[in-house]
Amino acid sequence: MLSRLGALLQEAVGAREPSIDLLQAFVEHWKGITHYYIESTDENTPAKKTDIPWRLKQMLDILVYEERQQAAAGEAGPCLEYLLQHKILETLCTLGKAEYPPGMRQQVFQFFSRVLAQVRHPLLHYLSVHRPVQKLLRLGGTTPGSLTEKEEVQFTTVLCSKIQQDPELLTYILEGKKTVGRKKAPRDSTALLRDTASHRDKDHSHSSAPARGPQLDRELSGAQASNSHLPAETLEPDCGTAESNLITSLLGLCKSKKSRVALKAQENLLLLVSVASQAAATYLVQSSPCCPAIAEHLCQLYRSLPAFLDPADIATLEGISWRLPSAPSDEGSFPGKEALAAFLGWFDYCDHLITEAHTVAADALAKAVAEKLFVESLQPQLLHVSEQSILTSTALLTAMLRQLHSPALLREAVAFLLGTDPQPEGPEDSPRTLCAHLIGHCDHLSDEISIATLRLFEELLQKPHEWILRSLILRHLEGRPYVARGSPEPESYEDTLDLEEDPYFTDGFLGPGLQPSAKPRPAPAPSADGKTAVTEIVNFLCLVPEEAKTSAFLEETGYDTYVHDAYGLFQECSSRVASWGWPLAPTPLDPHEPERPFFEGHFLRVLFDRMSRILDQPYSLNLQVTSVLSRLALFPHPHIHEYLLDPYVSLAPGCRSLFSVLVRVIGDLMQRIQRVPQFPGKLLLVRKQLMGQVPGEQLDHQTLLQGVVVLEEFCKELAAIAFVKFPPRGPHLNLSPPPEGQV
């Protein structure tokens, strides 16, 4: 089109002023549009079947061509000046609102988008541009699900791209107020200078701009008088604060049923909140409904969920992405699947927004999500007396934690779940906080609630936030009050007490003649090649008596797999906490410091209590308890390692450790074995059932037998963790690759 227009101009003999010809052509096309409203009487002809789209295209081509021919860059040509001075965009916005002829709104959106995208001259600073832009945004935002969604999202794409390039434009597009800086006037034109005076005076109106040409005024007046479809409002922009703007327009488009429209709107909103300017980000937070509106939509999606959702169903949608939301299918469908996918997808989008946003916007949005979703919506459900409410909300919170990656939102989530009190807990503290209630749910009468809450804490332990470990574990271990005072610090394991001297072995609890299968021996000196038998340095392997061991009779249940798994998990955990500045060795004990009462904290107390009942609990619950304890044992803090994995630590009176709890469980097991006929055969059968090698059938003492299998595997897992954390000589770097299919 541009080449054809250029050819026509070149053919114009004697045309010494091409710019005048362009202006005449531009004005003629605009007159042709205005004449349509005077002459047309057909109310049903769509706009695309009139000459309006063609004339708008000609006007756009002329503007672009004129700009390319400008000798001085940054100057506005006569056609652009005419467009600005005669408020053509204002008039088009009014015509689009009237939606006459049918489809005119679509044409207006397209023209605005193309002009702003193709004309390189900065336009949005002009009052006669950003005011109609605001009106057009309000026009689109009031019709969700409209036929112009595609054009609306293209329009917002152009605006967000312009804001990304020049963050100062944000204030113009949102409210039309003056920005921080000022743009250079493009020409010496008096009219343009008066128009751009809005840079310096936010109360500037078009009254100081040049009047429209008399002929055009008469045409527009005649158009309004002769056509009832045009609104009777003035073409002057209203100066009131709009309820709908770019933010609300984008949010409305994000809710579109058309997936491409919704995705593009989400990308545009992401572009908007990631502006690099702190002033623009501050304005976005303080002077727009951005953060509350995004959080409110998340809460609306949460409220649309069914009152009860099975945790297993929730797990099927964990990890859903906002870019690729899973469409519900008949296979694996369940009530509320579509609503759950929408909620988790928008939560993932909020997390991504906070990750990419400017720090100011990220903090504000994270606080809005925490306040509206966590505190106002989720907390009442977590504290509800209904088991269904507790179970569903806990499983949902776990799914959200798994998707959560932004530091700002993680900080808010940790503060919501664990509080911020740095003081250690007391054993008699009443459960006033949400954290105390959640820990209590780990020992709930409902096994389902206990399992769901333990999964929540396991997911929390995998998040890169130091306060999680400090709140749950480390603040109770500071100063090592679990260690008996008065005993010298051992230089090596050879200097520590043997198990016969441990009160848990000498109080008769194991029963006469019943001892563990082998006494854990002090760590021997490594051989010349640095390799030592695992059974000689890892004490947990010796805990389970031979009568209760069955893994040796089956393949693929060996210790090596645990070592490979533990090595990978330990490396991942170590890299996650590397920046936290943890000490390399336990804090030295002060021999003059008196002993103080030790309380392991409510979290460890519940885990130890659960562990002590491993022989009487359901198999799935035991798996979850041991999984959480294994996660804790992986952390490379010396106090955690000493308290959970060191069997030789000299405990203060009345204290218990993970090893001492296991010793008591083994003692109980040794007594109960005597009362189960054919115990080894039944135990092997149960292990085969759990591995799926034989059909499952109900047996006597099945809970006990399943607990023994879990106990043996847990001790192997702890032994592997202890081995990879402190191998004989430095990091264990000679591990062969794990079997295919193993983590």
N, C-alpha and C positions, 0 to 999 in steps of 0.2 A: 504494500500500500504506500509506504514511504517513497519507494522508487518511482511509482506511478505518479505520485503527487509532485515529486521533483521534476519528472519529465514534463508534466503539464505546466509547471512554472517556467521551465526553460523555453517552452514553446511560446510563452506569452511575450510577443515582440514588443519591445519598448518598455518592458517592465523594469524600470530602473530601481525601484524599491520593492524587492521581493517580500520584505517584512510587511509592507502595507497590504500586499496581495494576500498574505497569510492571514493577516488580521481580518480582512474583508471576508475571506472564506470561513474563518472561525466564527465571525459574527453571523454570517448567513446561515451556517448550520445551527447555531443557537436559536436564531429567529425561526428556522424551520420547525424546531421542537416546540417553541412557544406557540407558533401558529396552529399546531395540531390541536391544542386545547381550545382554540377559538373556532376552528372550522369543523372539527370532528363531532359527529353526532352518534356514532356507533359505540355503544357502551360495552359490547361483548368482544370486540376484536382484541386479541392478546397483544401485548406490547411488542413481542418479537415478530409479529406480522405487520407491524407498522415500520415507518422509516426511522423511528427513534433510535433503535440500536445502531443502525448504520451511521446516523448523524453523530451520535456519541463517539463512535469509533473514529470518524473523521476528525472530530475535535481533539481526541487523544493523539492521533497521528500528527496533527498540526503542532500540538504542544511539544511532542518529542522531537519532531523535525526542526522546529524553531530553536529548540535548545541546542541541538547539534550544530546549528549554523551560527550560534552566538560567538562573537569574537572573544569577548571577555567572559571567562568562566565565573560562574556564581551570579551573573546578572540575569534578571528576569526580562524576557522578551515582551513585546506588546500584547501577544495573545494571553500569556500568563498574567500580565497586569490586568487585562480585561476580565479574566476569570476571577481574579481576586477582588477587583474594585466593584464589579457588578454582582458579587455574591452568588455566582452561578451554582456553587455547591450547596449553599443554603436553599436555593430554589429547588434544586434537584431532590434534596432531602425532603422538602415539603411534598413534592410530587410523588416521591416514593411512599411517604406515609399515607397519601390518599389512595395508593394502589390503583391508580387509573392512568392509562389503561391497565387491565389485568396483567400482572407480571412486571409492572414498572419498578417495584421495589427490588426485584432481582437485577434489573438493568442498572439501577442506581448503585447497588452494592458493587457490581462489577466495575462500573466507571470509577468509583472512589478508589477501589483496590488498584486498578491499573494506573490511574493518575499518580497515586502515592508511590507505587512501585517503580514506574518507568520514568517519571520526571525526577531528575537528579537534584534539582534545586530544592533546598529545604523548605517545605511547605507548612509543616505542622505547627510552626511557631506563629503563623498568622492567625489572627482572631477569626477571619473569614474562612479559615480551613478547620481549625480544631473545634470550633463551636458546632458546625454541621457534622463533624466526625462524632462528637459527643451525642448529638441528636440521633444520628444513625445507629450508634451503639444502643441507645435506649430503645430505638425502634425494633432492633433485632432481638434484644433481650426480653421483650414483652411477649414474644410469640414462640414458646418452646415447642419443638417438634414441627416448626413451620416448613413450608416448601422452599424457603431460602436458606436453609441451614448450610448448604455447601458454599454459597456465596458469603454468608456471614463468617464462616470459619476462615475462608480465604482473606476476607477483610481484616480479621483479627490477626492473621498470620503476618500481614504487611505491617500492621501497627506494632506488634511485638518485636518484629525485626528492626523497625526504626528505633524503638526504645532501647533495644540491645545495643545498637550503634551509638545512640545519644541518650543516655539515661535522663537528661534534663527534660526530655519530652514527656516523661511520665506525668508530671504535674499538669501539663497542657491537656493531655488526653483524658486524664481522670477527672479533673475539676476545672481546668482552664485557668488556673492561677499562674502567677508569674514564677519563673524558674530561678535557679541560683545565678545563672549567667545570662548574657545577652548575645543575641546573634547580630552579626554585621548587616547593616541595611544593604540589600542587593543592588539598588540603584539610587540615583539622586531624585527619583520620582517623589514628588510631594505626597501623592496618595499612598505610596508604599511606605513612606516614612511614618505617615499617620497610622497606617494599618499595623505596622510592627511596633508602634508605641506601647502595645500591650505587654511587651517585654519589661517595660518600666512601670506600668501602671495597671494593676489587675482590675481596676474598676473602669478601664477604658471601654467605650462602646462605639458602635459603628456610626454614631451621630457625627463623628468628626471625619468619617471617610467620605470620599467624593460621592455625590448622588449618582444614581443610575441614569443612563441615557433616557431622555423623555420618551423616545419611541418604544424602548423595551419596557419602560414602566407602564405605558398604555397597553402594551400587549399582555403583560401579566395581569393587569387589572381587569382587562377584558376577559382573559382566560378564567379568572376566578368568578367573575360575574356571570359568565355564560355557561359554566359547567358546575353543576351541583356536587360533583364528586370531589372537587378540591376543597380542602378544609378552609374554614373562614379565618384561621389564625393568621397572624402577621408573619412575614418572612424573617423578621428580626429574631435572633436567638433569645431564648429565655435565660435569665441569669441565675435562676434558683439552682440549688444543689440537686443533682439527679439521684434518684433512688437506684437507677440502673446505670452501670458504666462498663468499662472494659472488663473488670473483674467479674461482675455478675453475668455479663454476656458470655464470658469464657466458661464460667461454671455451668450456665444453662446448656451450652453446647457440649460440655463434658458428659451431660446426662442424656445425650441424644441416643436414640435406639440404633442409629447408623454407626456401626463400629468405627468406620474410617473417620467420620466427622468427630466422634468422641475422642479418638486417639489424637487427631490433629489438634483439637482444642486443648487436650492435656499437654501436648508438646509446647503449644503456645504459652500456656500458663507457666510451664516450667521455664521457658525462655524469659518470661516476665520477672519471676522471682529471683532469677540468677543474675540480675543486673549488677555490674561491678561497682556502681556508685553507692557509697554509704548514705549520702543524702537522699538518693532516690529510694533506696531500700527502707530508710527511716520513714519517708513519706508514704511508701506503700503500706507499712505497718500501722502508722499512726493515723493516716487520713483516708484509708480505704477499708472496706469490709473483707479484705483478702483472707487473713488468718481465721477470723471467726466463721466466715462462710465455708471455707474448706473443711474446718473441723465439724461444723454443724452438719454438712452433708455426710460426713463419716458417721456421725451419731444417728442420722436418719436411716442410713443403711443398717446400722446396728439394731435399731428399733424394729426394722422390718424382718429381722430374723425370727424363726420359730422360737417358742419358749423353751423347747428342749431339742438339743442336737446330740446325737451319739458322738462321743470323742473319736471313735473309729472313723465315722463319716467326715468329721472335721479334718482328721489326719490325711484323708485322701486328697484334700485341696490345699494342703500346706505347701508353701513355695510358689503359689500362683503369682504370675507377673502382671503388672498393670498393662504392659505392652501386648501381652498375649493371654488375655483372660480365657480360661477354659470354658467353652460353651457346654452347658449341661447336655448330656446324652442319655438315652434310655438305659444303656448299660451302666450299671453302678449308680443309678439315680436314686435319690432319696428326697423326702420332703424338705424343702428349703435349700436345695443345692444351688439353684440360681441366685437366690438372695445371699447365700454364704459366699459364692464366688464373687459377687459384686462387692460385698463388704471387704473381703480380704484383698481384692484387686485395688480398691480405693485406698486401703491402709498401706499397701505396698507403694502406691503412688504418692501418698503423703510422706512416707519414709524417703522416697526418692527426691521429692521436692525439698525436704529438709536437708538432704545430703548435698544437693546442688545449689541451694539458695545462698544468697549473701548471709553472712553471719547474723546480721541484725534480723533479717526475715526468718532465718532458720530457728533462732532462739524463740522468736515470738510465735511461730507456727507450732513448734514443739510444745510450748507452754499451753497453747490453745487446745491442742490434741489431748495433752495430759489432763487439763482441767475438765474439758467437755466429755471426753470418752472415758478416760481412766477413772477420774474421781466421781463425776456425775452419773455415768452410765454403768461402768463395770463394778465399781466398789460396792454399791448396794446389792448387786447380784452375788458377789463373792462373800458377803456377810449375811446373806439370806438364810433363813432357817430351812428353806426347801432344798432337798438334796439335788433335785434336778437343776435348780438355778445355780447351785454351787458347781456342779459337775460341768454344765455347759459353759459357764463363764470362765472356769479354770482352763478348760480345753481350748477355748477361744483365745485366752490370754497367752497360752503356750504357743499356739499357732502364730500369733502376732509377734511374740518374741523371736520366733524362728525367722521371721521375715525382716526383723528390725536390724538395720545396719547403720543408720545415721547416728553420729555421736551425740547430737543435741537431744534427739528423742530417746536414745538409750539412757542418757543422764536423767531425763524426766521419769522414765519408766522405773529406773532403779530407785529413785527417791520415792516414787509412789509405792513401790512394793516393800522396800526395806526401811524407809525413813532415813533420817539424817543424824540420829543421836549417836555420838561417838562413845558413850559410856557403856561398859560391859553390862550385860543383863544379870539379874539376880534370879536364883532358883524359884523364889516366891513371887516374882513379878506377875501381875495379872495381865492377861492378853488384851491390852487396850489398843494396840496398834494393829494395822492390817497385817503386817508381817507376822505378829504373834498368832493371829487367827489362821493364817496360811500354814504356819508351822504346825499348829494344832491339827489342821486338816490332814497332815501327813500321817497322823495317828487316829484318823476318824473311824467311827464304827463301820462306815461304808468303805469296803475295800476299793470300790471304784473311785471314790473321792480321794482316798489315800494315794492310789496309783496316779491319778490325774495331777494331784498336787506335787508329788515327787517328780513327775515329768516336768512340771513347771520349773521346779528348782534346778533340775538337771540342765534344762535349757538356759536358765539364768547363769549357771556356773560356766557356761561356754561363751559368755559375752565379755568383751574386752573392757571391763570396768573394775578398777581396783576396789571400790567400796563394797562390791558384792562379797568378795572373800573377807574383807576386813569386818564387815558387819556380821556375817554369819559365823566366821571362824576365828580370824586372827586377833580381834580385840579381846577375846577370851583367853588366848594363849600368850599374850604379851607378858614378858617377865618370867615365863615358864613356871607358873605356879603349880603345874601338875607334877613337877619334879620334886622329890623329897629333899629337903634342906639338910645340910650336915654331912651328906655323902660327897666324897671327892668327885670332881669331874673326871670321867674315864677318858683315857687317852686313846683307847682302842676297845674293840668289843671283848678282847681277852680280859680287860679289867672290870667288866660288868658282871652282875650276878648271874649265876646259872638259874635255870628255870626251877630247880628244886628249892631254891631260896625264895622264889616268888610266892607270896601268900596265896595266890590262886591255885598253886600246885600243892600246898602243904596244909590246906584247911580241910582235907578229907572230902572235898567236893567231888573228886573223880571217882571215889569209891575204892575199896580195897583191891589192890592188884590191877587196877585199871589206869594205864598211863598212855599218853600219845605213842604212836608207833615208833617214833624216834625222837631223842632229845635234840633240839636245835643246838648245834655246836658253834662256838665262836668262829668268826671268819678266819680261815687259815691263810697263810701267806700265799700269794699267787705263785704259780710255777714260772719257770724262766720265760715261757712264751706269753705270759700274761693271761692264760686261760685256766680257769678253775671250774671244777664241776659245779653246776648250778645248785645242786642239792646241798653243797657244802657252804654256800654263801647266802642262800635264801631260806629263811626260817619258816615261812608260811607253808612251804611244801610238806613240812614234817608234822603239821598240826593234825591233819585228818588221819585217823587210824586206818591200818591196812584193811580192816574188816569193812570200812565204809568207802573204799576206793574201787571204782569200776571203770574209770577211763582207760586204764591199761589194757582192758579186754576188747576195746573197740578202736578202729582206725579214725584218724582225723580228729582226735580229741586230745592230742598231745600238748605239751607245754610250749613247743616251739611257736605254734600259732599265736599264743598269747604274747610271747616275747615280741614277735613282729608287730602285732597290733599295738602293744604298749609303747614300742619304740616310736611309731608314727604319731600316736596321740601325745606322747610326752614332748616330742619335738614341736608339735603344733602348739601345745600348751606353753612351752618355754618361750617360743617366739611371741606369743600373745602377751606375756607378762614381763618381757625383757625390759621394757621401759619403766617399770614400776619401782626400780631401785631396791629390790628385796636383798637382805643380807645373804651372804654365802654360808654363814655358820650360825648356830644358835646363840642367843644372847648369853654371855657368861653369867653364872649365878653369883650373887653376892652372899657369901657365907654368913655375914652378919645380919642379913635381912631376915626378919622373922617370917615364918610361914603364914600365908594368908589363905583363906578358904578358896578353893578352886571350883568353879562352875564352868562346864564345857560349853554352856550356851544352850538355848532351847533347841536349836537345829540339830547339833550333834547328839543331844540327849535323846531326841526323838529317833534319830537314826540308830543309835546304840540300843535303845529299847526295842525297836523293830528288829534289829539284828539278833538280839537275844531271843527273839521268838521265831527265828527262821524255821525251826522244826515244826511249827504249828500254824504257819501262815500259808495262804495260797501261793502256788508256784509263780504266777504273774506278779504278785506283790513282792515276793522275794527277789525276783529278777530286777525289779525297779529299785529296791532298796540297795542292793549290791551295786547296781549301775551308778547310783549317786555317790556311794562311798568310793568307788573306783575313780570317779571324776575328781573327787577331793584329793585322793592319794596321789594323783598325777602332778599336782601343783608343786613347783620346786622351791617352796618356802621351807627353810630348815625346821621351823616349829611344827608345821604341818607334817613333814616327813617324820620327825621325831615322835610326835604324838600318835600318828596313825600307823607307821610302818616299823618303828624301832621296837623289837620285842624285849630289848634289854634295858629300856629306860626305867629308872628307879622311881616308881610312882609315889606321890605323897599319900599319906593315909586317907582312905575314903575315895580316892580317885580311880577312875577306870579309863582304859584306852581301848582302841579297837582290838588290839591283840588280846588284852585281858578278857574282853567280851567274847571273843572267839574261843578262848580257853575254856570259859564256863560253858559255852554251847557244846564243845567237844565232850566235856565232862558229863553233861546231860545226855548227849548222844550215847556215850559208852554205857550208861545205865539202861537206856531204853532199848539198845540193841539186844540186850539179854532177854527182853520180853517179846521179841518178834521172831517167830519161827521161820527158818529158812531165809534169814535176812539177806545174805549175799545174793542168792538167786533172785529174790524179789527186787532187790535194788538194781541189779543188772537189767531185769525186764523193764522196770520203770524208765531207766536211762534210754533203752532202745525205743520205748514208746515216745519219749520226749523228742528223740531224734527222728521219729517217723519211720523207723525200721520195722516195727511190728504194729499191728492194729492196737488201738487204745482200748483197754478194758479196766473196769473198776477193780481195785485191789484193796485189801485191808491195809491200813496204815499208809495209804497212798500219799497223804499230805506230808507225813514224816519222811517217806522215801524220796519224794520230790525235793524236800528241803535238804536232804543229805546230798543229792546230786548238785544242787545249787551251791551248797557249802563247799564241796570239793572244788568246783570250778572257780568259785570266788577266791579261795586260797591260792589256786594256781595263778589267777589273774593278779592278785596282790604280790605274789612272788615275782611275776614278770615285771610289774611296775617297779618294785624295789631293785630288780636287777638292772633295768635300763636306766634308772636314775643314778645308781652308783655301781657301775660295773667294776671288775677288779682293777683295771688300769685305764682310767679316763673314759671318754665317751665310747660306746660300743659301736664301732664303725665297720665291723666286719660282718654285719648281718647280711645273709643272702636274701634275695627278693622273696617276698611272701608267695605262697601258692596262688595260682591264678584264681581270681574270684574272691580272694581275701583282701581285707582292707589293710 
